[in-house]
Amino acid sequence: MEPHAAQQEILLVKYSSFIHWQLLKKSAMKEKQSYNPDEQLEAACWNGCLNAMMPEIVVTSNTGKKLYLWEIMQTKSLLNIKLAEGPQAIDAQHSINPYTVLATMCYG
């Protein structure tokens, strides 16, 4: 039986003081004024600031492989970040995204 590839989901609350403090502290973006705060946070995650902001949250797989950032989904108040060893869909039954959980409850 082939082992399952590791996946990780992270939900960031966009308007928390921690996120904006970390973003201002760690972000090295030169064009800060041209982005709104939501776009700035997403760009910082794509540019690798997620590991710098929260090194204890971003993990590696059981085999020691690095998890790569595959998708960032913006909602009104959250940033849903998906990390995995390779491109794959997150199992809806194990998702922490509240929109996905509510959708599976309605259809389940």
MODELLER restraints for C-alpha pairs under 7 A, 6 or more apart:
rsr = mdl.restraints
at = mdl.atoms
rsr.add(forms.Gaussian(group=physical.xy_distance, feature=features.Distance(at['CA:5:A'], at['CA:85:A']), mean=6.32, stdev=0.5))
rsr.add(forms.Gaussian(group=physical.xy_distance, feature=features.Distance(at['CA:6:A'], at['CA:61:A']), mean=5.44, stdev=0.5))
rsr.add(forms.Gaussian(group=physical.xy_distance, feature=features.Distance(at['CA:6:A'], at['CA:84:A']), mean=5.81, stdev=0.5))
rsr.add(forms.Gaussian(group=physical.xy_distance, feature=features.Distance(at['CA:6:A'], at['CA:85:A']), mean=6.07, stdev=0.5))
rsr.add(forms.Gaussian(group=physical.xy_distance, feature=features.Distance(at['CA:7:A'], at['CA:83:A']), mean=5.76, stdev=0.5))
rsr.add(forms.Gaussian(group=physical.xy_distance, feature=features.Distance(at['CA:7:A'], at['CA:84:A']), mean=4.36, stdev=0.5))
rsr.add(forms.Gaussian(group=physical.xy_distance, feature=features.Distance(at['CA:7:A'], at['CA:85:A']), mean=6.91, stdev=0.5))
rsr.add(forms.Gaussian(group=physical.xy_distance, feature=features.Distance(at['CA:8:A'], at['CA:82:A']), mean=5.94, stdev=0.5))
rsr.add(forms.Gaussian(group=physical.xy_distance, feature=features.Distance(at['CA:8:A'], at['CA:83:A']), mean=4.98, stdev=0.5))
rsr.add(forms.Gaussian(group=physical.xy_distance, feature=features.Distance(at['CA:8:A'], at['CA:84:A']), mean=6.18, stdev=0.5))
rsr.add(forms.Gaussian(group=physical.xy_distance, feature=features.Distance(at['CA:9:A'], at['CA:80:A']), mean=6.99, stdev=0.5))
rsr.add(forms.Gaussian(group=physical.xy_distance, feature=features.Distance(at['CA:9:A'], at['CA:81:A']), mean=5.62, stdev=0.5))
rsr.add(forms.Gaussian(group=physical.xy_distance, feature=features.Distance(at['CA:9:A'], at['CA:82:A']), mean=4.69, stdev=0.5))
rsr.add(forms.Gaussian(group=physical.xy_distance, feature=features.Distance(at['CA:9:A'], at['CA:83:A']), mean=6.18, stdev=0.5))
rsr.add(forms.Gaussian(group=physical.xy_distance, feature=features.Distance(at['CA:9:A'], at['CA:96:A']), mean=6.99, stdev=0.5))
rsr.add(forms.Gaussian(group=physical.xy_distance, feature=features.Distance(at['CA:10:A'], at['CA:80:A']), mean=5.95, stdev=0.5))
rsr.add(forms.Gaussian(group=physical.xy_distance, feature=features.Distance(at['CA:10:A'], at['CA:81:A']), mean=5.03, stdev=0.5))
rsr.add(forms.Gaussian(group=physical.xy_distance, feature=features.Distance(at['CA:10:A'], at['CA:82:A']), mean=6.56, stdev=0.5))
rsr.add(forms.Gaussian(group=physical.xy_distance, feature=features.Distance(at['CA:11:A'], at['CA:78:A']), mean=6.34, stdev=0.5))
rsr.add(forms.Gaussian(group=physical.xy_distance, feature=features.Distance(at['CA:11:A'], at['CA:79:A']), mean=5.63, stdev=0.5))
rsr.add(forms.Gaussian(group=physical.xy_distance, feature=features.Distance(at['CA:11:A'], at['CA:80:A']), mean=4.77, stdev=0.5))
rsr.add(forms.Gaussian(group=physical.xy_distance, feature=features.Distance(at['CA:11:A'], at['CA:81:A']), mean=6.25, stdev=0.5))
rsr.add(forms.Gaussian(group=physical.xy_distance, feature=features.Distance(at['CA:12:A'], at['CA:78:A']), mean=5.51, stdev=0.5))
rsr.add(forms.Gaussian(group=physical.xy_distance, feature=features.Distance(at['CA:12:A'], at['CA:79:A']), mean=5.01, stdev=0.5))
rsr.add(forms.Gaussian(group=physical.xy_distance, feature=features.Distance(at['CA:12:A'], at['CA:80:A']), mean=6.63, stdev=0.5))
rsr.add(forms.Gaussian(group=physical.xy_distance, feature=features.Distance(at['CA:13:A'], at['CA:77:A']), mean=5.97, stdev=0.5))
rsr.add(forms.Gaussian(group=physical.xy_distance, feature=features.Distance(at['CA:13:A'], at['CA:78:A']), mean=4.71, stdev=0.5))
rsr.add(forms.Gaussian(group=physical.xy_distance, feature=features.Distance(at['CA:13:A'], at['CA:79:A']), mean=6.50, stdev=0.5))
rsr.add(forms.Gaussian(group=physical.xy_distance, feature=features.Distance(at['CA:14:A'], at['CA:38:A']), mean=7.00, stdev=0.5))
rsr.add(forms.Gaussian(group=physical.xy_distance, feature=features.Distance(at['CA:14:A'], at['CA:77:A']), mean=5.50, stdev=0.5))
rsr.add(forms.Gaussian(group=physical.xy_distance, feature=features.Distance(at['CA:14:A'], at['CA:78:A']), mean=5.39, stdev=0.5))
rsr.add(forms.Gaussian(group=physical.xy_distance, feature=features.Distance(at['CA:14:A'], at['CA:79:A']), mean=6.50, stdev=0.5))
rsr.add(forms.Gaussian(group=physical.xy_distance, feature=features.Distance(at['CA:15:A'], at['CA:77:A']), mean=6.93, stdev=0.5))
rsr.add(forms.Gaussian(group=physical.xy_distance, feature=features.Distance(at['CA:22:A'], at['CA:53:A']), mean=5.96, stdev=0.5))
rsr.add(forms.Gaussian(group=physical.xy_distance, feature=features.Distance(at['CA:23:A'], at['CA:41:A']), mean=6.92, stdev=0.5))
rsr.add(forms.Gaussian(group=physical.xy_distance, feature=features.Distance(at['CA:26:A'], at['CA:49:A']), mean=6.78, stdev=0.5))
rsr.add(forms.Gaussian(group=physical.xy_distance, feature=features.Distance(at['CA:27:A'], at['CA:44:A']), mean=6.35, stdev=0.5))
rsr.add(forms.Gaussian(group=physical.xy_distance, feature=features.Distance(at['CA:27:A'], at['CA:49:A']), mean=6.77, stdev=0.5))
rsr.add(forms.Gaussian(group=physical.xy_distance, feature=features.Distance(at['CA:32:A'], at['CA:40:A']), mean=6.92, stdev=0.5))
rsr.add(forms.Gaussian(group=physical.xy_distance, feature=features.Distance(at['CA:51:A'], at['CA:58:A']), mean=6.28, stdev=0.5))
rsr.add(forms.Gaussian(group=physical.xy_distance, feature=features.Distance(at['CA:60:A'], at['CA:66:A']), mean=4.96, stdev=0.5))
rsr.add(forms.Gaussian(group=physical.xy_distance, feature=features.Distance(at['CA:60:A'], at['CA:67:A']), mean=5.63, stdev=0.5))
rsr.add(forms.Gaussian(group=physical.xy_distance, feature=features.Distance(at['CA:61:A'], at['CA:67:A']), mean=6.86, stdev=0.5))
rsr.add(forms.Gaussian(group=physical.xy_distance, feature=features.Distance(at['CA:65:A'], at['CA:85:A']), mean=6.97, stdev=0.5))
rsr.add(forms.Gaussian(group=physical.xy_distance, feature=features.Distance(at['CA:66:A'], at['CA:85:A']), mean=6.52, stdev=0.5))
rsr.add(forms.Gaussian(group=physical.xy_distance, feature=features.Distance(at['CA:67:A'], at['CA:83:A']), mean=5.59, stdev=0.5))
rsr.add(forms.Gaussian(group=physical.xy_distance, feature=features.Distance(at['CA:67:A'], at['CA:84:A']), mean=4.75, stdev=0.5))
rsr.add(forms.Gaussian(group=physical.xy_distance, feature=features.Distance(at['CA:67:A'], at['CA:85:A']), mean=4.77, stdev=0.5))
rsr.add(forms.Gaussian(group=physical.xy_distance, feature=features.Distance(at['CA:68:A'], at['CA:83:A']), mean=5.21, stdev=0.5))
rsr.add(forms.Gaussian(group=physical.xy_distance, feature=features.Distance(at['CA:68:A'], at['CA:84:A']), mean=5.38, stdev=0.5))
rsr.add(forms.Gaussian(group=physical.xy_distance, feature=features.Distance(at['CA:68:A'], at['CA:85:A']), mean=5.94, stdev=0.5))
rsr.add(forms.Gaussian(group=physical.xy_distance, feature=features.Distance(at['CA:69:A'], at['CA:82:A']), mean=6.08, stdev=0.5))
rsr.add(forms.Gaussian(group=physical.xy_distance, feature=features.Distance(at['CA:69:A'], at['CA:83:A']), mean=4.52, stdev=0.5))
rsr.add(forms.Gaussian(group=physical.xy_distance, feature=features.Distance(at['CA:69:A'], at['CA:84:A']), mean=6.72, stdev=0.5))
rsr.add(forms.Gaussian(group=physical.xy_distance, feature=features.Distance(at['CA:70:A'], at['CA:82:A']), mean=5.73, stdev=0.5))
rsr.add(forms.Gaussian(group=physical.xy_distance, feature=features.Distance(at['CA:70:A'], at['CA:83:A']), mean=5.61, stdev=0.5))
rsr.add(forms.Gaussian(group=physical.xy_distance, feature=features.Distance(at['CA:70:A'], at['CA:84:A']), mean=6.79, stdev=0.5))
rsr.add(forms.Gaussian(group=physical.xy_distance, feature=features.Distance(at['CA:70:A'], at['CA:87:A']), mean=6.60, stdev=0.5))
rsr.add(forms.Gaussian(group=physical.xy_distance, feature=features.Distance(at['CA:71:A'], at['CA:81:A']), mean=5.95, stdev=0.5))
rsr.add(forms.Gaussian(group=physical.xy_distance, feature=features.Distance(at['CA:71:A'], at['CA:82:A']), mean=5.19, stdev=0.5))
rsr.add(forms.Gaussian(group=physical.xy_distance, feature=features.Distance(at['CA:72:A'], at['CA:79:A']), mean=6.63, stdev=0.5))
rsr.add(forms.Gaussian(group=physical.xy_distance, feature=features.Distance(at['CA:72:A'], at['CA:80:A']), mean=5.58, stdev=0.5))
rsr.add(forms.Gaussian(group=physical.xy_distance, feature=features.Distance(at['CA:72:A'], at['CA:81:A']), mean=4.60, stdev=0.5))
rsr.add(forms.Gaussian(group=physical.xy_distance, feature=features.Distance(at['CA:72:A'], at['CA:82:A']), mean=6.38, stdev=0.5))
rsr.add(forms.Gaussian(group=physical.xy_distance, feature=features.Distance(at['CA:73:A'], at['CA:79:A']), mean=5.83, stdev=0.5))
rsr.add(forms.Gaussian(group=physical.xy_distance, feature=features.Distance(at['CA:73:A'], at['CA:80:A']), mean=5.02, stdev=0.5))
rsr.add(forms.Gaussian(group=physical.xy_distance, feature=features.Distance(at['CA:73:A'], at['CA:81:A']), mean=6.58, stdev=0.5))
rsr.add(forms.Gaussian(group=physical.xy_distance, feature=features.Distance(at['CA:74:A'], at['CA:80:A']), mean=6.49, stdev=0.5))
rsr.add(forms.Gaussian(group=physical.xy_distance, feature=features.Distance(at['CA:80:A'], at['CA:97:A']), mean=6.87, stdev=0.5))
rsr.add(forms.Gaussian(group=physical.xy_distance, feature=features.Distance(at['CA:92:A'], at['CA:100:A']), mean=6.27, stdev=0.5))
rsr.add(forms.Gaussian(group=physical.xy_distance, feature=features.Distance(at['CA:92:A'], at['CA:101:A']), mean=6.95, stdev=0.5))
rsr.add(forms.Gaussian(group=physical.xy_distance, feature=features.Distance(at['CA:92:A'], at['CA:104:A']), mean=6.98, stdev=0.5))
rsr.add(forms.Gaussian(group=physical.xy_distance, feature=features.Distance(at['CA:95:A'], at['CA:101:A']), mean=6.70, stdev=0.5))
